[in-house]
Amino acid sequence: MAGFRFPGSGLRALRPAAFGADPSGERMARIRRSPHFKDGVFQNPGGFARTRPSGSTREFAKVYFDKESRPRRFPRAAVPLHPTTAADLAKAPATGLRLTWIGHSSVLAEIDGQRVLFDPVWGERCSPFPFAGPRRLHPVPLPLTALGPVDVVVISHDHYDHLDMPTIKALAGTDTVFAVPLGVGAHLERWGVSPDRLRELDWHESTRVGGLTLTATPARHFCGRGLRNTQHTLWASWVVAGERHRVYHSGDTGYFEGFEDIGAAHGPFDATMIQIGAYSAFWPDIHMTPDEGVRSHLDLQGGGPAGVLLPIHWGTFNLATHAWAEPGEWTKDAAEEVGQTVAFPRPGEPFEPAGELPVEAWWRAVSGPIDHLWRRPRGVEDVAGTSRTDLDLAGER
């Protein structure tokens, strides 16, 4: 059966290749030595974080299957893509820093003469199976080969919408380096990446690739690809610093006080790529609302508006019960309140943070009526206040 294998001994469930591989040997020994690994699992900063939906299954099902709100989770027309070509990306950025949002959390960062590709997902579904799971809401804006040479691929964690087996297999045939959190290298090795091209880091560890320093920094999330979630692979946000510029990619994370520490140690940043979608009252600890995303950017920049915020983790896959356009609209509102500059590129649209920014609310032309769905649920404080503790489901019904 293509894509499946039987273990050498014992009768076990079939394991799709997309599940990857569990860490073992010296890799597992290193994981056990990590100060962030305790009681057999990796721990979140600040302790416990709920990784499964809170509340009753009945309440979640009522929201998820609601016939009135369900259509709002999808665009009403084709998502506009920017017609970027290989020739466009072959031209060096005039300012030394250019970002191209591919969609979801995939971003090409061209920084001080080198190219870094964050969380590349070119697959049709974020799922271990080609016939099931969340499907793209828009095509990939350009082929993987059109990006040109990539110096480093950075992976934030091993969930399917961030670590895509078909994409990794395609990149395995190049000479790119892969920077990944502890344990994630086991997946990549199974898919054909040579161990000598892996840089596997714990939080606060750094590696050099050419003129870039890449540092794995804390995040508040979780991991796992198979039916049995062992929590033996780490999740991370990332700092990439060149000679003149530095950027930050949040990966997936709930809001936590550690953003201030990351900013103090590694900032300020010319640009941050911040997760602002797939949030829900049912899992408030592991994904940020747009308000929290803007607040995290401010924390990273020392407390005030600075640099450019690029919203990520929205628009490409339907992974939560909020309206499709809500993350963009809510982020725009929250950023305007505090005077923070935000770039809103169409998928595939390159921009230079020091140059002219894409700021049009392009999603409005292809979304259903937004009404007030994007406004803060009761109990959510603004970016200057404390984090929320009692979300209701406003905007999800």
C-alpha atoms as a printed R data frame, in Angstrom:
    type eleno elety resid chain resno       x      y       z
1   ATOM     1    CA   MET     A     1   0.000  0.000   0.000
2   ATOM     2    CA   ALA     A     2   1.742  3.169  -1.196
3   ATOM     3    CA   GLY     A     3   2.667  5.610   1.563
4   ATOM     4    CA   PHE     A     4   2.191  3.095   4.380
5   ATOM     5    CA   ARG     A     5   4.584  0.768   6.145
6   ATOM     6    CA   PHE     A     6   4.368 -2.069   8.651
7   ATOM     7    CA   PRO     A     7   6.714 -1.972  11.647
8   ATOM     8    CA   GLY     A     8   9.292 -4.744  11.669
9   ATOM     9    CA   SER     A     9   7.748 -6.528  14.631
10  ATOM    10    CA   GLY     A    10   4.380 -6.648  16.362
11  ATOM    11    CA   LEU     A    11   0.981 -5.847  14.976
12  ATOM    12    CA   ARG     A    12   0.544 -2.065  14.911
13  ATOM    13    CA   ALA     A    13  -1.691  0.341  13.119
14  ATOM    14    CA   LEU     A    14  -0.683  1.395   9.641
15  ATOM    15    CA   ARG     A    15   1.342  4.585   9.736
16  ATOM    16    CA   PRO     A    16   1.049  7.044   6.834
17  ATOM    17    CA   ALA     A    17   4.357  8.514   5.701
18  ATOM    18    CA   ALA     A    18   2.899 11.972   6.421
19  ATOM    19    CA   PHE     A    19   2.848 11.133  10.138
20  ATOM    20    CA   GLY     A    20   6.617 11.429   9.982
21  ATOM    21    CA   ALA     A    21   8.802  9.706  12.551
22  ATOM    22    CA   ASP     A    22   9.126  9.764  16.327
23  ATOM    23    CA   PRO     A    23  12.429 10.991  17.779
24  ATOM    24    CA   SER     A    24  14.742  8.219  18.960
25  ATOM    25    CA   GLY     A    25  18.340  7.503  19.866
26  ATOM    26    CA   GLU     A    26  20.597 10.502  20.423
27  ATOM    27    CA   ARG     A    27  17.855 12.867  19.235
28  ATOM    28    CA   MET     A    28  15.558 11.615  22.018
29  ATOM    29    CA   ALA     A    29  18.407 11.753  24.517
30  ATOM    30    CA   ARG     A    30  18.946 15.397  23.641
31  ATOM    31    CA   ILE     A    31  15.239 16.084  24.058
32  ATOM    32    CA   ARG     A    32  15.316 14.583  27.550
33  ATOM    33    CA   ARG     A    33  18.210 16.899  28.457
34  ATOM    34    CA   SER     A    34  16.236 19.991  27.454
35  ATOM    35    CA   PRO     A    35  15.288 22.257  30.373
36  ATOM    36    CA   HIS     A    36  11.883 22.606  28.696
37  ATOM    37    CA   PHE     A    37  11.165 18.861  28.740
38  ATOM    38    CA   LYS     A    38   9.592 17.620  31.969
39  ATOM    39    CA   ASP     A    39   7.462 14.651  32.982
40  ATOM    40    CA   GLY     A    40   7.918 13.117  29.549
41  ATOM    41    CA   VAL     A    41   6.644 16.086  27.496
42  ATOM    42    CA   PHE     A    42   7.709 19.551  26.389
43  ATOM    43    CA   GLN     A    43   6.315 22.287  28.616
44  ATOM    44    CA   ASN     A    44   4.888 25.660  27.624
45  ATOM    45    CA   PRO     A    45   6.340 28.891  28.992
46  ATOM    46    CA   GLY     A    46   4.421 29.783  32.108
47  ATOM    47    CA   GLY     A    47   3.215 26.221  32.614
48  ATOM    48    CA   PHE     A    48  -0.059 24.636  31.593
49  ATOM    49    CA   ALA     A    49  -1.821 25.529  28.348
50  ATOM    50    CA   ARG     A    50  -5.005 23.853  27.158
51  ATOM    51    CA   THR     A    51  -4.263 22.098  23.879
52  ATOM    52    CA   ARG     A    52  -7.711 20.618  23.319
53  ATOM    53    CA   PRO     A    53 -11.019 22.475  22.932
54  ATOM    54    CA   SER     A    54 -12.506 23.626  26.214
55  ATOM    55    CA   GLY     A    55 -16.235 23.632  26.875
56  ATOM    56    CA   SER     A    56 -18.691 20.962  25.900
57  ATOM    57    CA   THR     A    57 -18.630 19.078  22.624
58  ATOM    58    CA   ARG     A    58 -22.264 19.999  22.211
59  ATOM    59    CA   GLU     A    59 -21.489 23.733  22.412
60  ATOM    60    CA   PHE     A    60 -18.660 23.414  19.913
61  ATOM    61    CA   ALA     A    61 -20.805 21.386  17.511
62  ATOM    62    CA   LYS     A    62 -23.593 23.949  17.762
63  ATOM    63    CA   VAL     A    63 -21.234 26.679  16.628
64  ATOM    64    CA   TYR     A    64 -19.322 24.604  14.079
65  ATOM    65    CA   PHE     A    65 -22.383 23.253  12.270
66  ATOM    66    CA   ASP     A    66 -24.515 26.361  12.484
67  ATOM    67    CA   LYS     A    67 -26.017 26.812   9.004
68  ATOM    68    CA   GLU     A    68 -26.146 30.591   9.234
69  ATOM    69    CA   SER     A    69 -22.535 31.218  10.232
70  ATOM    70    CA   ARG     A    70 -20.840 28.390   8.322
71  ATOM    71    CA   PRO     A    71 -20.861 30.169   4.907
72  ATOM    72    CA   ARG     A    72 -19.044 33.135   6.477
73  ATOM    73    CA   ARG     A    73 -15.990 30.953   6.980
74  ATOM    74    CA   PHE     A    74 -15.345 30.880   3.253
75  ATOM    75    CA   PRO     A    75 -14.707 33.618   0.680
76  ATOM    76    CA   ARG     A    76 -17.678 34.279  -1.614
77  ATOM    77    CA   ALA     A    77 -15.511 34.643  -4.723
78  ATOM    78    CA   ALA     A    78 -11.994 33.782  -5.829
79  ATOM    79    CA   VAL     A    79  -9.327 35.168  -3.508
80  ATOM    80    CA   PRO     A    80  -7.272 37.711  -5.480
81  ATOM    81    CA   LEU     A    81  -3.683 36.564  -5.988
82  ATOM    82    CA   HIS     A    82  -0.741 38.755  -6.921
83  ATOM    83    CA   PRO     A    83   0.839 37.704 -10.247
84  ATOM    84    CA   THR     A    84   4.396 37.466  -8.960
85  ATOM    85    CA   THR     A    85   6.868 35.737 -11.273
86  ATOM    86    CA   ALA     A    86  10.292 34.169 -10.882
87  ATOM    87    CA   ALA     A    87  11.706 37.212 -12.678
88  ATOM    88    CA   ASP     A    88  10.190 39.519 -10.046
89  ATOM    89    CA   LEU     A    89  11.841 37.605  -7.219
90  ATOM    90    CA   ALA     A    90  15.142 37.405  -9.080
91  ATOM    91    CA   LYS     A    91  15.549 41.157  -8.643
92  ATOM    92    CA   ALA     A    92  17.285 42.023  -5.372
93  ATOM    93    CA   PRO     A    93  15.200 44.077  -2.918
94  ATOM    94    CA   ALA     A    94  16.239 47.715  -3.094
95  ATOM    95    CA   THR     A    95  16.254 48.134   0.695
96  ATOM    96    CA   GLY     A    96  17.819 44.757   1.546
97  ATOM    97    CA   LEU     A    97  14.614 43.286   3.040
98  ATOM    98    CA   ARG     A    98  11.606 41.947   1.168
99  ATOM    99    CA   LEU     A    99   8.752 39.718   2.359
100 ATOM   100    CA   THR     A   100   6.435 37.660   0.182
101 ATOM   101    CA   TRP     A   101   3.384 36.175   1.895
102 ATOM   102    CA   ILE     A   102   2.549 32.934   0.095
103 ATOM   103    CA   GLY     A   103  -0.543 32.352   2.239
104 ATOM   104    CA   HIS     A   104  -1.280 31.071   5.749
105 ATOM   105    CA   SER     A   105   2.080 31.081   7.608
106 ATOM   106    CA   SER     A   106   4.309 30.591   4.556
107 ATOM   107    CA   VAL     A   107   6.552 33.603   3.953
108 ATOM   108    CA   LEU     A   108   9.663 34.107   1.831
109 ATOM   109    CA   ALA     A   109  11.972 36.587   3.567
110 ATOM   110    CA   GLU     A   110  14.826 38.003   1.497
111 ATOM   111    CA   ILE     A   111  17.144 39.522   4.059
112 ATOM   112    CA   ASP     A   112  20.591 41.036   3.498
113 ATOM   113    CA   GLY     A   113  21.338 38.939   0.447
114 ATOM   114    CA   GLN     A   114  19.964 35.616   1.684
115 ATOM   115    CA   ARG     A   115  16.600 33.858   1.382
116 ATOM   116    CA   VAL     A   116  14.649 32.320   4.243
117 ATOM   117    CA   LEU     A   117  11.439 30.367   3.675
118 ATOM   118    CA   PHE     A   118   9.177 30.069   6.737
119 ATOM   119    CA   ASP     A   119   6.700 27.187   7.171
120 ATOM   120    CA   PRO     A   120   6.361 26.346   3.471
121 ATOM   121    CA   VAL     A   121   3.063 24.638   2.645
122 ATOM   122    CA   TRP     A   122   2.403 24.072  -1.055
123 ATOM   123    CA   GLY     A   123   0.119 21.055  -0.527
124 ATOM   124    CA   GLU     A   124  -3.589 21.115  -1.376
125 ATOM   125    CA   ARG     A   125  -4.668 20.017   2.121
126 ATOM   126    CA   CYS     A   126  -3.164 20.412   5.585
127 ATOM   127    CA   SER     A   127  -3.757 16.770   6.414
128 ATOM   128    CA   PRO     A   128  -1.959 13.419   6.363
129 ATOM   129    CA   PHE     A   129  -4.416 12.263   3.687
130 ATOM   130    CA   PRO     A   130  -4.884 13.621   0.152
131 ATOM   131    CA   PHE     A   131  -8.650 12.981   0.248
132 ATOM   132    CA   ALA     A   132  -9.637 14.581   3.580
133 ATOM   133    CA   GLY     A   133  -8.835 17.518   5.802
134 ATOM   134    CA   PRO     A   134  -8.888 21.317   5.389
135 ATOM   135    CA   ARG     A   135  -8.451 22.260   1.741
136 ATOM   136    CA   ARG     A   136  -6.974 25.453   0.333
137 ATOM   137    CA   LEU     A   137  -9.324 28.371  -0.117
138 ATOM   138    CA   HIS     A   138  -7.070 29.793  -2.828
139 ATOM   139    CA   PRO     A   139  -4.418 28.289  -5.115
140 ATOM   140    CA   VAL     A   140  -0.735 28.602  -4.277
141 ATOM   141    CA   PRO     A   141   0.145 31.975  -5.851
142 ATOM   142    CA   LEU     A   142   3.317 30.711  -7.535
143 ATOM   143    CA   PRO     A   143   5.139 27.408  -7.984
144 ATOM   144    CA   LEU     A   144   7.747 26.410  -5.425
145 ATOM   145    CA   THR     A   145  10.395 26.417  -8.161
146 ATOM   146    CA   ALA     A   146   9.595 30.054  -8.975
147 ATOM   147    CA   LEU     A   147  11.038 31.167  -5.649
148 ATOM   148    CA   GLY     A   148  14.571 30.511  -6.831
149 ATOM   149    CA   PRO     A   149  17.318 29.258  -4.509
150 ATOM   150    CA   VAL     A   150  16.439 29.172  -0.809
151 ATOM   151    CA   ASP     A   151  19.265 29.350   1.749
152 ATOM   152    CA   VAL     A   152  17.253 28.285   4.814
153 ATOM   153    CA   VAL     A   153  13.875 26.677   5.403
154 ATOM   154    CA   VAL     A   154  12.553 27.447   8.888
155 ATOM   155    CA   ILE     A   155   9.859 25.275  10.481
156 ATOM   156    CA   SER     A   156   7.964 26.505  13.545
157 ATOM   157    CA   HIS     A   157   6.402 23.162  14.563
158 ATOM   158    CA   ASP     A   158   5.109 19.915  13.135
159 ATOM   159    CA   HIS     A   159   1.383 20.533  12.635
160 ATOM   160    CA   TYR     A   160   0.172 19.854   9.093
161 ATOM   161    CA   ASP     A   161  -0.555 23.481   8.224
162 ATOM   162    CA   HIS     A   162   3.090 24.346   8.968
163 ATOM   163    CA   LEU     A   163   5.020 21.208   8.067
164 ATOM   164    CA   ASP     A   164   3.883 19.797   4.723
165 ATOM   165    CA   MET     A   165   5.409 16.504   3.607
166 ATOM   166    CA   PRO     A   166   5.064 17.047  -0.180
167 ATOM   167    CA   THR     A   167   6.729 20.449   0.101
168 ATOM   168    CA   ILE     A   168   9.569 19.140   2.255
169 ATOM   169    CA   LYS     A   169  10.148 16.254  -0.154
170 ATOM   170    CA   ALA     A   170  10.430 18.733  -3.015
171 ATOM   171    CA   LEU     A   171  12.910 20.858  -1.065
172 ATOM   172    CA   ALA     A   172  14.880 17.795   0.044
173 ATOM   173    CA   GLY     A   173  16.317 17.636  -3.469
174 ATOM   174    CA   THR     A   174  17.900 21.084  -3.119
175 ATOM   175    CA   ASP     A   175  20.887 22.143  -1.054
176 ATOM   176    CA   THR     A   176  18.910 24.299   1.398
177 ATOM   177    CA   VAL     A   177  19.509 24.108   5.151
178 ATOM   178    CA   PHE     A   178  16.562 23.318   7.438
179 ATOM   179    CA   ALA     A   179  16.285 25.052  10.829
180 ATOM   180    CA   VAL     A   180  13.764 23.251  13.034
181 ATOM   181    CA   PRO     A   181  12.812 22.885  16.722
182 ATOM   182    CA   LEU     A   182  14.038 19.889  18.719
183 ATOM   183    CA   GLY     A   183  12.637 16.564  17.532
184 ATOM   184    CA   VAL     A   184  11.198 17.851  14.246
185 ATOM   185    CA   GLY     A   185  14.289 16.684  12.388
186 ATOM   186    CA   ALA     A   186  13.056 13.087  12.724
187 ATOM   187    CA   HIS     A   187  10.176 13.855  10.361
188 ATOM   188    CA   LEU     A   188  12.446 15.507   7.815
189 ATOM   189    CA   GLU     A   189  14.964 12.679   7.832
190 ATOM   190    CA   ARG     A   190  12.179 10.199   7.098
191 ATOM   191    CA   TRP     A   191  11.168 12.319   4.104
192 ATOM   192    CA   GLY     A   192  14.640 12.411   2.596
193 ATOM   193    CA   VAL     A   193  16.435 15.376   4.155
194 ATOM   194    CA   SER     A   194  20.079 14.606   4.878
195 ATOM   195    CA   PRO     A   195  21.022 14.928   8.601
196 ATOM   196    CA   ASP     A   196  23.952 17.194   7.713
197 ATOM   197    CA   ARG     A   197  21.482 19.785   6.399
198 ATOM   198    CA   LEU     A   198  19.505 19.917   9.645
199 ATOM   199    CA   ARG     A   199  19.944 22.533  12.374
200 ATOM   200    CA   GLU     A   200  17.791 21.326  15.264
201 ATOM   201    CA   LEU     A   201  17.447 23.863  18.067
202 ATOM   202    CA   ASP     A   202  16.016 24.211  21.551
203 ATOM   203    CA   TRP     A   203  14.580 27.540  22.686
204 ATOM   204    CA   HIS     A   204  17.264 30.240  23.019
205 ATOM   205    CA   GLU     A   205  19.720 28.314  20.845
206 ATOM   206    CA   SER     A   206  21.099 29.895  17.651
207 ATOM   207    CA   THR     A   207  22.743 28.768  14.444
208 ATOM   208    CA   ARG     A   208  24.587 30.629  11.705
209 ATOM   209    CA   VAL     A   209  23.801 30.183   8.019
210 ATOM   210    CA   GLY     A   210  25.930 32.418   5.852
211 ATOM   211    CA   GLY     A   211  25.489 35.935   7.174
212 ATOM   212    CA   LEU     A   212  22.313 35.152   9.110
213 ATOM   213    CA   THR     A   213  21.803 34.208  12.743
214 ATOM   214    CA   LEU     A   214  18.681 32.143  13.372
215 ATOM   215    CA   THR     A   215  17.411 31.777  16.939
216 ATOM   216    CA   ALA     A   216  14.615 29.534  18.174
217 ATOM   217    CA   THR     A   217  12.537 31.460  20.710
218 ATOM   218    CA   PRO     A   218   9.639 30.357  22.961
219 ATOM   219    CA   ALA     A   219   6.015 30.024  21.870
220 ATOM   220    CA   ARG     A   220   2.863 28.849  23.637
221 ATOM   221    CA   HIS     A   221   1.458 25.969  21.616
222 ATOM   222    CA   PHE     A   222   1.778 22.193  21.237
223 ATOM   223    CA   CYS     A   223   2.835 19.567  18.694
224 ATOM   224    CA   GLY     A   224   1.902 16.252  17.088
225 ATOM   225    CA   ARG     A   225   1.054 14.638  13.761
226 ATOM   226    CA   GLY     A   226  -0.079 11.091  14.497
227 ATOM   227    CA   LEU     A   227  -2.971  9.485  16.292
228 ATOM   228    CA   ARG     A   228  -0.876  9.353  19.462
229 ATOM   229    CA   ASN     A   229   0.457 12.784  20.423
230 ATOM   230    CA   THR     A   230   3.670 12.143  22.379
231 ATOM   231    CA   GLN     A   231   4.616 15.843  22.791
232 ATOM   232    CA   HIS     A   232   8.205 14.880  21.909
233 ATOM   233    CA   THR     A   233   8.707 17.588  19.300
234 ATOM   234    CA   LEU     A   234   9.164 21.210  20.255
235 ATOM   235    CA   TRP     A   235   7.331 24.255  18.877
236 ATOM   236    CA   ALA     A   236   9.042 27.624  18.462
237 ATOM   237    CA   SER     A   237   8.933 31.152  17.178
238 ATOM   238    CA   TRP     A   238  11.996 32.359  15.272
239 ATOM   239    CA   VAL     A   239  14.272 35.379  15.070
240 ATOM   240    CA   VAL     A   240  16.375 35.855  11.936
241 ATOM   241    CA   ALA     A   241  19.025 38.569  12.076
242 ATOM   242    CA   GLY     A   242  21.235 39.691   9.220
243 ATOM   243    CA   GLU     A   243  23.898 42.361   9.064
244 ATOM   244    CA   ARG     A   244  21.355 45.178   8.667
245 ATOM   245    CA   HIS     A   245  17.897 43.735   9.248
246 ATOM   246    CA   ARG     A   246  16.070 41.440  11.623
247 ATOM   247    CA   VAL     A   247  12.669 39.771  11.459
248 ATOM   248    CA   TYR     A   248  10.485 37.663  13.731
249 ATOM   249    CA   HIS     A   249   8.093 34.819  12.846
250 ATOM   250    CA   SER     A   250   5.635 33.808  15.569
251 ATOM   251    CA   GLY     A   251   4.693 30.345  14.320
252 ATOM   252    CA   ASP     A   252   1.550 29.361  16.230
253 ATOM   253    CA   THR     A   253   1.221 30.676  19.754
254 ATOM   254    CA   GLY     A   254  -1.109 31.917  22.411
255 ATOM   255    CA   TYR     A   255  -0.366 35.286  23.959
256 ATOM   256    CA   PHE     A   256   2.169 35.162  26.810
257 ATOM   257    CA   GLU     A   257   4.482 37.541  28.640
258 ATOM   258    CA   GLY     A   258   7.556 36.127  26.923
259 ATOM   259    CA   PHE     A   259   7.156 38.410  23.910
260 ATOM   260    CA   GLU     A   260   8.649 41.248  25.930
261 ATOM   261    CA   ASP     A   261  11.685 39.112  26.776
262 ATOM   262    CA   ILE     A   262  12.152 38.085  23.136
263 ATOM   263    CA   GLY     A   263  11.993 41.713  22.064
264 ATOM   264    CA   ALA     A   264  14.449 42.814  24.737
265 ATOM   265    CA   ALA     A   265  16.935 40.108  23.766
266 ATOM   266    CA   HIS     A   266  16.625 40.234  19.981
267 ATOM   267    CA   GLY     A   267  14.652 43.298  18.865
268 ATOM   268    CA   PRO     A   268  13.651 45.720  17.675
269 ATOM   269    CA   PHE     A   269  12.511 44.172  14.392
270 ATOM   270    CA   ASP     A   270  12.111 45.655  10.950
271 ATOM   271    CA   ALA     A   271   9.124 43.355  10.511
272 ATOM   272    CA   THR     A   272   7.227 40.740  12.452
273 ATOM   273    CA   MET     A   273   5.103 37.940  11.003
274 ATOM   274    CA   ILE     A   274   2.377 37.350  13.577
275 ATOM   275    CA   GLN     A   275  -0.348 34.674  13.816
276 ATOM   276    CA   ILE     A   276  -3.761 36.373  13.935
277 ATOM   277    CA   GLY     A   277  -6.136 33.660  12.670
278 ATOM   278    CA   ALA     A   278  -7.700 30.331  13.730
279 ATOM   279    CA   TYR     A   279  -8.441 31.669  17.213
280 ATOM   280    CA   SER     A   280 -11.431 30.550  19.220
281 ATOM   281    CA   ALA     A   281 -12.985 30.765  22.636
282 ATOM   282    CA   PHE     A   282 -12.664 26.977  22.651
283 ATOM   283    CA   TRP     A   283  -8.816 27.096  22.569
284 ATOM   284    CA   PRO     A   284  -7.739 30.486  23.965
285 ATOM   285    CA   ASP     A   285  -4.286 29.362  25.179
286 ATOM   286    CA   ILE     A   286  -2.707 28.279  21.897
287 ATOM   287    CA   HIS     A   287  -3.747 30.826  19.220
288 ATOM   288    CA   MET     A   288  -3.917 34.604  19.422
289 ATOM   289    CA   THR     A   289  -6.809 36.845  18.522
290 ATOM   290    CA   PRO     A   290  -5.947 39.834  16.307
291 ATOM   291    CA   ASP     A   291  -5.935 42.074  19.391
292 ATOM   292    CA   GLU     A   292  -3.380 39.813  21.025
293 ATOM   293    CA   GLY     A   293  -1.399 39.624  17.804
294 ATOM   294    CA   VAL     A   294  -1.066 43.393  17.682
295 ATOM   295    CA   ARG     A   295  -0.226 43.462  21.371
296 ATOM   296    CA   SER     A   296   2.484 40.829  20.892
297 ATOM   297    CA   HIS     A   297   4.040 42.960  18.140
298 ATOM   298    CA   LEU     A   298   4.111 45.958  20.461
299 ATOM   299    CA   ASP     A   299   5.743 43.825  23.174
300 ATOM   300    CA   LEU     A   300   8.373 42.643  20.713
301 ATOM   301    CA   GLN     A   301   9.115 46.257  19.743
302 ATOM   302    CA   GLY     A   302   9.638 47.482  23.292
303 ATOM   303    CA   GLY     A   303   6.073 48.546  24.044
304 ATOM   304    CA   GLY     A   304   5.199 50.965  21.252
305 ATOM   305    CA   PRO     A   305   4.398 50.961  17.538
306 ATOM   306    CA   ALA     A   306   7.468 50.337  15.391
307 ATOM   307    CA   GLY     A   307   8.426 48.378  12.307
308 ATOM   308    CA   VAL     A   308   5.846 46.604  10.159
309 ATOM   309    CA   LEU     A   309   3.453 43.845  11.204
310 ATOM   310    CA   LEU     A   310   2.606 41.196   8.613
311 ATOM   311    CA   PRO     A   311  -0.486 39.196   9.685
312 ATOM   312    CA   ILE     A   312  -0.160 35.466   8.972
313 ATOM   313    CA   HIS     A   313  -2.106 32.251   9.609
314 ATOM   314    CA   TRP     A   314  -5.333 33.396   8.003
315 ATOM   315    CA   GLY     A   315  -7.125 33.449   4.649
316 ATOM   316    CA   THR     A   316  -5.837 30.139   3.234
317 ATOM   317    CA   PHE     A   317  -7.389 27.342   5.328
318 ATOM   318    CA   ASN     A   318 -10.629 27.176   7.296
319 ATOM   319    CA   LEU     A   319  -9.357 26.068  10.713
320 ATOM   320    CA   ALA     A   320 -11.745 27.757  13.166
321 ATOM   321    CA   THR     A   321 -15.317 28.988  13.477
322 ATOM   322    CA   HIS     A   322 -14.722 32.709  12.988
323 ATOM   323    CA   ALA     A   323 -15.699 34.414   9.733
324 ATOM   324    CA   TRP     A   324 -13.135 34.156   6.932
325 ATOM   325    CA   ALA     A   325 -12.537 37.921   6.700
326 ATOM   326    CA   GLU     A   326 -12.653 38.565  10.439
327 ATOM   327    CA   PRO     A   327  -8.901 38.281  11.191
328 ATOM   328    CA   GLY     A   328  -7.979 40.873   8.563
329 ATOM   329    CA   GLU     A   329 -10.711 43.299   9.566
330 ATOM   330    CA   TRP     A   330 -10.077 42.953  13.286
331 ATOM   331    CA   THR     A   331  -6.295 43.326  12.872
332 ATOM   332    CA   LYS     A   332  -6.778 46.458  10.808
333 ATOM   333    CA   ASP     A   333  -9.003 47.949  13.502
334 ATOM   334    CA   ALA     A   334  -6.729 46.999  16.407
335 ATOM   335    CA   ALA     A   335  -3.599 48.324  14.686
336 ATOM   336    CA   GLU     A   336  -5.212 51.646  13.790
337 ATOM   337    CA   GLU     A   337  -6.171 52.180  17.430
338 ATOM   338    CA   VAL     A   338  -2.511 52.134  18.499
339 ATOM   339    CA   GLY     A   339  -0.925 53.635  15.382
340 ATOM   340    CA   GLN     A   340   0.822 50.447  14.290
341 ATOM   341    CA   THR     A   341   1.742 50.014  10.629
342 ATOM   342    CA   VAL     A   342   0.395 46.776   9.102
343 ATOM   343    CA   ALA     A   343   1.007 45.312   5.657
344 ATOM   344    CA   PHE     A   344  -1.923 43.515   4.007
345 ATOM   345    CA   PRO     A   345  -0.485 41.882   0.873
346 ATOM   346    CA   ARG     A   346  -2.507 39.633  -1.357
347 ATOM   347    CA   PRO     A   347  -1.143 36.088  -1.427
348 ATOM   348    CA   GLY     A   348   2.027 36.114  -3.500
349 ATOM   349    CA   GLU     A   349   2.582 39.885  -3.262
350 ATOM   350    CA   PRO     A   350   6.167 40.929  -2.381
351 ATOM   351    CA   PHE     A   351   6.760 44.119  -0.432
352 ATOM   352    CA   GLU     A   352   9.651 45.849   1.285
353 ATOM   353    CA   PRO     A   353   8.926 46.994   4.853
354 ATOM   354    CA   ALA     A   354  10.965 50.156   4.256
355 ATOM   355    CA   GLY     A   355   9.159 50.875   0.993
356 ATOM   356    CA   GLU     A   356   5.584 51.294  -0.172
357 ATOM   357    CA   LEU     A   357   3.312 48.931   1.724
358 ATOM   358    CA   PRO     A   358   0.200 47.069   0.543
359 ATOM   359    CA   VAL     A   359  -2.559 48.366   2.807
360 ATOM   360    CA   GLU     A   360  -5.788 47.836   0.881
361 ATOM   361    CA   ALA     A   361  -8.440 45.726   2.626
362 ATOM   362    CA   TRP     A   362  -8.608 43.416  -0.406
363 ATOM   363    CA   TRP     A   363 -10.673 40.752   1.395
364 ATOM   364    CA   ARG     A   364 -13.746 42.973   1.480
365 ATOM   365    CA   ALA     A   365 -14.364 42.455  -2.235
366 ATOM   366    CA   VAL     A   366 -14.646 38.667  -1.866
367 ATOM   367    CA   SER     A   367 -16.120 38.191   1.600
368 ATOM   368    CA   GLY     A   368 -19.680 38.066   2.790
369 ATOM   369    CA   PRO     A   369 -21.138 40.903   4.850
370 ATOM   370    CA   ILE     A   370 -18.745 41.528   7.711
371 ATOM   371    CA   ASP     A   371 -21.247 43.548   9.753
372 ATOM   372    CA   HIS     A   372 -19.859 43.586  13.292
373 ATOM   373    CA   LEU     A   373 -18.575 40.029  13.347
374 ATOM   374    CA   TRP     A   374 -14.996 41.207  13.657
375 ATOM   375    CA   ARG     A   375 -15.547 43.249  16.787
376 ATOM   376    CA   ARG     A   376 -14.068 41.995  20.050
377 ATOM   377    CA   PRO     A   377 -16.011 39.363  21.951
378 ATOM   378    CA   ARG     A   378 -17.041 40.503  25.408
379 ATOM   379    CA   GLY     A   379 -14.242 39.972  27.908
380 ATOM   380    CA   VAL     A   380 -11.449 40.661  25.413
381 ATOM   381    CA   GLU     A   381  -9.367 43.618  26.521
382 ATOM   382    CA   ASP     A   382  -7.738 45.928  23.995
383 ATOM   383    CA   VAL     A   383  -4.024 45.859  23.238
384 ATOM   384    CA   ALA     A   384  -3.247 48.157  26.141
385 ATOM   385    CA   GLY     A   385  -5.115 46.021  28.669
386 ATOM   386    CA   THR     A   386  -4.757 42.586  30.136
387 ATOM   387    CA   SER     A   387  -5.321 39.384  28.208
388 ATOM   388    CA   ARG     A   388  -8.820 38.013  28.138
389 ATOM   389    CA   THR     A   389 -10.048 35.413  30.555
390 ATOM   390    CA   ASP     A   390 -13.725 34.974  29.715
391 ATOM   391    CA   LEU     A   391 -14.473 34.795  26.008
392 ATOM   392    CA   ASP     A   392 -17.974 34.307  24.814
393 ATOM   393    CA   LEU     A   393 -18.724 33.247  21.261
394 ATOM   394    CA   ALA     A   394 -19.621 36.638  19.783
395 ATOM   395    CA   GLY     A   395 -18.608 36.781  16.143
396 ATOM   396    CA   GLU     A   396 -18.813 33.001  15.856
397 ATOM   397    CA   ARG     A   397 -22.587 32.590  15.796
